[in-house]
Amino acid sequence: MHYHFRKAELSEIAPIWEILQQAIQRRKEDGSTQWQDGYPNPEVIQKDIEKGKGFVLADGETIIGYSAVLINDEPAYATIEGNWLTNDDFVVMHRVAISEKHLGKGLAKLMLKNIEDFALSNNIYSVKADTNFDNIAMMKIFENLGYTYCGEVYFRGSPRKAFEKVLHKQD
């Protein structure tokens, strides 16, 4: 398997949206309210890509995962009920999703590792993320990769669990 993590192209909105739709459906089947309000949607993905913030995990030519990766660009994180570990530059990930056909292979973890590498390559030593209270799978991934629960942030009126991982300079 030759996985690579790279910026998404506008021509890839359809396969990316398909992966996100699968994830939206999975959240629904899990009884979650996350992503059940018309967000994310294709317009959101298009904006991500136009701003250079949409990234895909690909296996050869096949897109198998998606995430938006932003630097210091999350106003909701300014107000946290709790405390972040750091107040310096940070990378934030949103809309993390893996293709239905590729679940259970540790690819979400691989994608997070790639996002951490992206942060380090930009001399940024903090990765922040949030997830819904009932997204147990994502919280387990954060825990496994050494993220610390920092408190709650609010998106569109809903509380989300916020996590941060402090990265260390690669020797």
LODOLO-662079 format. One record per atom (N, C-alpha, C): atom name; x, y, z. Coordinates in steps of 0.05 Angstrom, whole numbers. Example, Ala and Ser with C-alpha at 12.3 -4.5 7.8 and 13.67 -1.06 7.14 Angstrom:
BEGIN
ATOM atome      u      v      w
ATOM     N    264   -114    156
ATOM    CA    246    -90    156
ATOM     C    264    -66    156
ATOM     N    257    -45    142
ATOM    CA    273    -21    143
ATOM     C    258      1    157
END
This chain:
BEGIN
ATOM atome      u      v      w
ATOM     N     17    -24      0
ATOM    CA      0      0      0
ATOM     C     17     25      0
ATOM     N     13     43    -19
ATOM    CA     28     68    -20
ATOM     C      9     90    -14
ATOM     N      6     96     12
ATOM    CA    -12    118     20
ATOM     C      3    144     18
ATOM     N    -10    164      7
ATOM    CA      2    191      9
ATOM     C    -19    211     16
ATOM     N    -10    231     30
ATOM    CA    -27    253     41
ATOM     C    -19    278     26
ATOM     N    -39    290     13
ATOM    CA    -33    313     -4
ATOM     C    -57    332     -5
ATOM     N    -52    356    -17
ATOM    CA    -74    375    -21
ATOM     C    -94    363    -41
ATOM     N   -120    368    -35
ATOM    CA   -141    359    -53
ATOM     C   -143    378    -77
ATOM     N   -154    367    -99
ATOM    CA   -159    383   -123
ATOM     C   -189    387   -126
ATOM     N   -197    410   -138
ATOM    CA   -226    415   -142
ATOM     C   -239    393   -158
ATOM     N   -225    379   -176
ATOM    CA   -236    357   -191
ATOM     C   -243    333   -174
ATOM     N   -235    334   -149
ATOM    CA   -238    311   -131
ATOM     C   -262    314   -111
ATOM     N   -277    335   -115
ATOM    CA   -299    340    -96
ATOM     C   -319    316    -95
ATOM     N   -325    304   -118
ATOM    CA   -345    282   -118
ATOM     C   -336    258   -101
ATOM     N   -312    247   -105
ATOM    CA   -304    225    -88
ATOM     C   -301    233    -59
ATOM     N   -292    258    -53
ATOM    CA   -289    267    -26
ATOM     C   -317    268    -13
ATOM     N   -336    280    -27
ATOM    CA   -364    282    -17
ATOM     C   -376    255    -11
ATOM     N   -370    235    -29
ATOM    CA   -379    208    -25
ATOM     C   -369    197      2
ATOM     N   -344    201      8
ATOM    CA   -332    191     33
ATOM     C   -345    205     57
ATOM     N   -349    232     54
ATOM    CA   -362    246     76
ATOM     C   -391    237     80
ATOM     N   -405    232     58
ATOM    CA   -433    222     60
ATOM     C   -434    196     75
ATOM     N   -414    178     70
ATOM    CA   -413    152     84
ATOM     C   -409    157    114
ATOM     N   -392    176    120
ATOM    CA   -386    182    148
ATOM     C   -411    195    162
ATOM     N   -425    212    147
ATOM    CA   -449    225    158
ATOM     C   -470    203    164
ATOM     N   -472    184    146
ATOM    CA   -491    161    150
ATOM     C   -483    144    174
ATOM     N   -457    139    176
ATOM    CA   -447    123    199
ATOM     C   -453    137    226
ATOM     N   -449    163    226
ATOM    CA   -455    178    251
ATOM     C   -485    175    257
ATOM     N   -502    176    236
ATOM    CA   -530    174    240
ATOM     C   -538    147    252
ATOM     N   -526    126    240
ATOM    CA   -531     99    249
ATOM     C   -522     94    277
ATOM     N   -501    109    285
ATOM    CA   -491    107    313
ATOM     C   -509    123    332
ATOM     N   -530    136    321
ATOM    CA   -548    151    338
ATOM     C   -537    179    345
ATOM     N   -518    188    329
ATOM    CA   -505    214    335
ATOM     C   -519    237    322
ATOM     N   -517    261    335
ATOM    CA   -527    285    323
ATOM     C   -505    298    306
ATOM     N   -480    289    308
ATOM    CA   -458    301    293
ATOM     C   -463    299    263
ATOM     N   -459    321    249
ATOM    CA   -460    322    220
ATOM     C   -488    315    209
ATOM     N   -509    319    226
ATOM    CA   -536    312    217
ATOM     C   -553    337    210
ATOM     N   -539    360    208
ATOM    CA   -554    385    203
ATOM     C   -547    398    176
ATOM     N   -539    382    157
ATOM    CA   -533    393    131
ATOM     C   -505    403    128
ATOM     N   -489    397    149
ATOM    CA   -460    405    149
ATOM     C   -445    381    157
ATOM     N   -422    375    145
ATOM    CA   -411    388    121
ATOM     C   -426    382     96
ATOM     N   -421    397     75
ATOM    CA   -434    394     49
ATOM     C   -414    400     27
ATOM     N   -422    394      1
ATOM    CA   -402    398    -20
ATOM     C   -391    427    -22
ATOM     N   -407    447    -15
ATOM    CA   -397    475    -16
ATOM     C   -374    479      4
ATOM     N   -377    466     28
ATOM    CA   -356    468     48
ATOM     C   -330    456     38
ATOM     N   -333    433     25
ATOM    CA   -309    420     14
ATOM     C   -296    437     -7
ATOM     N   -313    448    -25
ATOM    CA   -302    466    -46
ATOM     C   -287    489    -34
ATOM     N   -298    501    -13
ATOM    CA   -284    524      0
ATOM     C   -257    515     12
ATOM     N   -258    491     25
ATOM    CA   -233    480     36
ATOM     C   -211    479     15
ATOM     N   -219    467     -8
ATOM    CA   -199    462    -30
ATOM     C   -190    489    -42
ATOM     N   -209    507    -47
ATOM    CA   -202    533    -58
ATOM     C   -182    548    -40
ATOM     N   -185    545    -14
ATOM    CA   -167    558      5
ATOM     C   -141    542     10
ATOM     N   -139    519     -4
ATOM    CA   -115    503      0
ATOM     C   -114    488     26
ATOM     N   -138    484     38
ATOM    CA   -140    471     64
ATOM     C   -152    443     64
ATOM     N   -160    435     40
ATOM    CA   -171    408     37
ATOM     C   -149    388     31
ATOM     N   -147    366     46
ATOM    CA   -126    346     42
ATOM     C   -139    319     39
ATOM     N   -126    302     22
ATOM    CA   -136    275     19
ATOM     C   -114    255     27
ATOM     N   -123    232     35
ATOM    CA   -106    209     38
ATOM     C   -112    191     14
ATOM     N    -92    185     -2
ATOM    CA    -97    170    -26
ATOM     C    -81    144    -25
ATOM     N    -92    123    -37
ATOM    CA    -78     98    -41
ATOM     C    -74     97    -72
ATOM     N    -51    104    -81
ATOM    CA    -46    106   -110
ATOM     C    -64    129   -119
ATOM     N    -82    123   -138
ATOM    CA   -100    144   -149
ATOM     C   -126    146   -134
ATOM     N   -131    127   -116
ATOM    CA   -157    126   -103
ATOM     C   -157    142    -77
ATOM     N   -177    160    -75
ATOM    CA   -180    176    -51
ATOM     C   -194    159    -30
ATOM     N   -181    157     -7
ATOM    CA   -193    140     14
ATOM     C   -198    155     40
ATOM     N   -190    180     41
ATOM    CA   -195    196     65
ATOM     C   -194    225     59
ATOM     N   -206    241     77
ATOM    CA   -207    270     74
ATOM     C   -205    284    101
ATOM     N   -192    306    101
ATOM    CA   -191    324    124
ATOM     C   -186    352    115
ATOM     N   -198    371    129
ATOM    CA   -191    399    125
ATOM     C   -169    404    146
ATOM     N   -147    418    138
ATOM    CA   -125    423    156
ATOM     C   -120    453    155
ATOM     N   -122    466    177
ATOM    CA   -120    495    178
ATOM     C    -99    504    198
ATOM     N    -87    526    193
ATOM    CA    -67    537    212
ATOM     C    -79    561    226
ATOM     N    -81    559    253
ATOM    CA    -90    582    270
ATOM     C   -118    592    262
ATOM     N   -133    576    248
ATOM    CA   -158    587    236
ATOM     C   -182    574    248
ATOM     N   -187    578    274
ATOM    CA   -211    567    286
ATOM     C   -221    586    308
ATOM     N   -237    606    301
ATOM    CA   -247    625    321
ATOM     C   -260    612    345
ATOM     N   -274    590    341
ATOM    CA   -288    576    363
ATOM     C   -269    568    385
ATOM     N   -243    564    377
ATOM    CA   -224    554    397
ATOM     C   -214    576    416
ATOM     N   -220    601    409
ATOM    CA   -212    623    427
ATOM     C   -228    622    453
ATOM     N   -252    611    452
ATOM    CA   -269    609    476
ATOM     C   -271    580    483
ATOM     N   -256    571    503
ATOM    CA   -258    543    511
ATOM     C   -266    542    540
ATOM     N   -284    524    547
ATOM    CA   -291    519    575
ATOM     C   -271    499    584
ATOM     N   -249    509    594
ATOM    CA   -226    491    601
ATOM     C   -201    506    593
ATOM     N   -179    492    588
ATOM    CA   -154    505    581
ATOM     C   -139    489    560
ATOM     N   -130    503    539
ATOM    CA   -112    490    520
ATOM     C    -85    486    533
ATOM     N    -69    468    523
ATOM    CA    -42    463    534
ATOM     C    -23    486    526
ATOM     N    -28    497    502
ATOM    CA    -10    518    493
ATOM     C    -27    541    481
ATOM     N    -15    564    478
ATOM    CA    -28    586    465
ATOM     C    -13    597    441
ATOM     N      5    580    430
ATOM    CA     21    587    407
ATOM     C      6    579    381
ATOM     N     21    581    359
ATOM    CA      9    572    334
ATOM     C      0    543    336
ATOM     N    -22    537    321
ATOM    CA    -31    510    321
ATOM     C    -43    502    294
ATOM     N    -44    476    289
ATOM    CA    -57    465    266
ATOM     C    -83    453    276
ATOM     N   -104    457    261
ATOM    CA   -130    445    269
ATOM     C   -140    428    246
ATOM     N   -153    406    253
ATOM    CA   -165    388    233
ATOM     C   -195    388    236
ATOM     N   -209    388    214
ATOM    CA   -238    385    214
ATOM     C   -246    365    193
ATOM     N   -271    355    195
ATOM    CA   -282    338    174
ATOM     C   -265    314    167
ATOM     N   -254    301    188
ATOM    CA   -238    277    183
ATOM     C   -256    254    176
ATOM     N   -252    242    153
ATOM    CA   -268    219    145
ATOM     C   -252    199    129
ATOM     N   -258    174    133
ATOM    CA   -245    152    118
ATOM     C   -266    137    102
ATOM     N   -259    129     79
ATOM    CA   -277    114     61
ATOM     C   -287     88     75
ATOM     N   -313     83     71
ATOM    CA   -326     59     82
ATOM     C   -310     33     76
ATOM     N   -300     32     52
ATOM    CA   -286      7     43
ATOM     C   -259      4     57
ATOM     N   -250     24     71
ATOM    CA   -223     23     83
ATOM     C   -223     27    113
ATOM     N   -246     22    125
ATOM    CA   -248     26    155
ATOM     C   -233      3    168
ATOM     N   -224      8    193
ATOM    CA   -212    -14    209
ATOM     C   -183    -20    202
ATOM     N   -171     -3    185
ATOM    CA   -143     -8    177
ATOM     C   -124     12    191
ATOM     N   -134     28    209
ATOM    CA   -117     48    223
ATOM     C   -111     72    206
ATOM     N   -128     77    186
ATOM    CA   -122     99    168
ATOM     C   -128    127    180
ATOM     N   -148    128    198
ATOM    CA   -153    154    211
ATOM     C   -128    162    227
ATOM     N   -117    142    240
ATOM    CA    -92    147    256
ATOM     C    -70    156    237
ATOM     N    -67    142    214
ATOM    CA    -47    149    195
ATOM     C    -51    178    185
ATOM     N    -76    185    181
ATOM    CA    -82    212    171
ATOM     C    -74    233    193
ATOM     N    -80    227    218
ATOM    CA    -73    245    240
ATOM     C    -42    248    242
ATOM     N    -28    226    238
ATOM    CA      1    227    238
ATOM     C     11    245    216
ATOM     N     -1    243    192
ATOM    CA      6    261    170
ATOM     C      1    290    176
ATOM     N    -21    295    190
ATOM    CA    -28    322    198
ATOM     C     -8    333    218
ATOM     N      1    315    236
ATOM    CA     22    323    255
ATOM     C     48    330    240
ATOM     N     55    313    220
ATOM    CA     79    318    204
ATOM     C     76    345    189
ATOM     N     52    351    179
ATOM    CA     47    376    165
ATOM     C     52    399    185
ATOM     N     43    397    210
ATOM    CA     47    418    230
ATOM     C     77    422    234
ATOM     N     92    400    238
ATOM    CA    120    402    243
ATOM     C    135    414    219
ATOM     N    126    407    195
ATOM    CA    139    418    172
ATOM     C    135    448    169
ATOM     N    115    459    183
ATOM    CA    110    488    184
ATOM     C    120    500    211
ATOM     N    137    485    225
ATOM    CA    147    493    251
ATOM     C    125    500    271
ATOM     N    104    484    271
ATOM    CA     82    488    290
ATOM     C     82    463    307
ATOM     N     79    467    333
ATOM    CA     82    445    352
ATOM     C     57    438    368
ATOM     N     34    446    357
ATOM    CA      9    440    370
ATOM     C    -11    432    349
ATOM     N    -26    410    354
ATOM    CA    -49    403    338
ATOM     C    -73    402    355
ATOM     N    -94    417    347
ATOM    CA   -119    418    362
ATOM     C   -142    406    346
ATOM     N   -161    394    359
ATOM    CA   -183    382    346
ATOM     C   -207    381    365
ATOM     N   -230    376    354
ATOM    CA   -253    372    371
ATOM     C   -271    351    358
ATOM     N   -288    339    375
ATOM    CA   -306    319    365
ATOM     C   -331    319    382
ATOM     N   -352    307    371
ATOM    CA   -377    305    385
ATOM     C   -374    287    410
ATOM     N   -391    292    430
ATOM    CA   -390    276    455
ATOM     C   -394    246    450
ATOM     N   -409    240    429
ATOM    CA   -415    212    424
ATOM     C   -398    199    402
ATOM     N   -377    213    394
ATOM    CA   -360    201    373
ATOM     C   -337    186    387
ATOM     N   -344    162    398
ATOM    CA   -326    146    414
ATOM     C   -301    138    398
ATOM     N   -305    130    373
ATOM    CA   -283    121    356
ATOM     C   -261    143    354
ATOM     N   -270    168    349
ATOM    CA   -251    190    345
ATOM     C   -237    195    372
ATOM     N   -252    194    394
ATOM    CA   -239    200    420
ATOM     C   -218    178    426
ATOM     N   -224    154    419
ATOM    CA   -204    132    423
ATOM     C   -179    137    407
ATOM     N   -182    147    382
ATOM    CA   -159    153    366
ATOM     C   -142    175    379
ATOM     N   -156    196    388
ATOM    CA   -142    218    401
ATOM     C   -126    207    425
ATOM     N   -139    190    441
ATOM    CA   -127    179    465
ATOM     C   -102    162    457
ATOM     N   -105    145    437
ATOM    CA    -83    128    428
ATOM     C    -59    144    418
ATOM     N    -65    167    406
ATOM    CA    -43    183    394
ATOM     C    -32    204    414
ATOM     N    -41    203    438
ATOM    CA    -30    221    458
ATOM     C    -41    249    460
ATOM     N    -66    252    450
ATOM    CA    -80    278    452
ATOM     C    -91    281    481
ATOM     N    -92    305    491
ATOM    CA   -102    311    517
ATOM     C   -129    325    515
ATOM     N   -148    315    531
ATOM    CA   -174    328    532
ATOM     C   -171    355    547
ATOM     N   -180    377    534
ATOM    CA   -175    403    545
ATOM     C   -200    418    555
ATOM     N   -224    408    547
ATOM    CA   -249    421    555
ATOM     C   -269    421    532
ATOM     N   -287    441    532
ATOM    CA   -308    442    512
ATOM     C   -306    467    496
ATOM     N   -312    464    470
ATOM    CA   -315    487    452
ATOM     C   -343    485    440
ATOM     N   -353    506    429
ATOM    CA   -380    506    418
ATOM     C   -380    512    388
ATOM     N   -395    495    373
ATOM    CA   -399    499    344
ATOM     C   -429    500    339
ATOM     N   -438    521    326
ATOM    CA   -466    523    319
ATOM     C   -483    516    344
ATOM     N   -475    526    367
ATOM    CA   -491    523    392
ATOM     C   -487    496    406
ATOM     N   -472    477    394
ATOM    CA   -469    451    407
ATOM     C   -441    448    419
ATOM     N   -440    437    443
ATOM    CA   -414    433    456
ATOM     C   -400    410    443
ATOM     N   -373    412    441
ATOM    CA   -357    391    430
ATOM     C   -333    387    448
ATOM     N   -323    363    449
ATOM    CA   -299    357    465
ATOM     C   -274    366    450
ATOM     N   -258    382    463
ATOM    CA   -234    393    450
ATOM     C   -209    379    460
ATOM     N   -191    374    441
ATOM    CA   -166    359    447
ATOM     C   -142    374    436
ATOM     N   -119    370    448
ATOM    CA    -94    382    438
ATOM     C    -71    362    442
ATOM     N    -53    362    423
ATOM    CA    -29    347    425
ATOM     C     -5    366    421
ATOM     N     14    366    439
ATOM    CA     38    382    436
ATOM     C     59    365    422
ATOM     N     69    374    400
ATOM    CA     88    359    385
ATOM     C    116    367    393
ATOM     N    135    350    387
ATOM    CA    163    357    394
ATOM     C    180    358    369
ATOM     N    198    376    369
ATOM    CA    216    379    345
ATOM     C    229    352    339
ATOM     N    228    346    313
ATOM    CA    241    320    305
ATOM     C    271    323    306
ATOM     N    284    304    318
ATOM    CA    313    305    321
ATOM     C    326    297    295
END
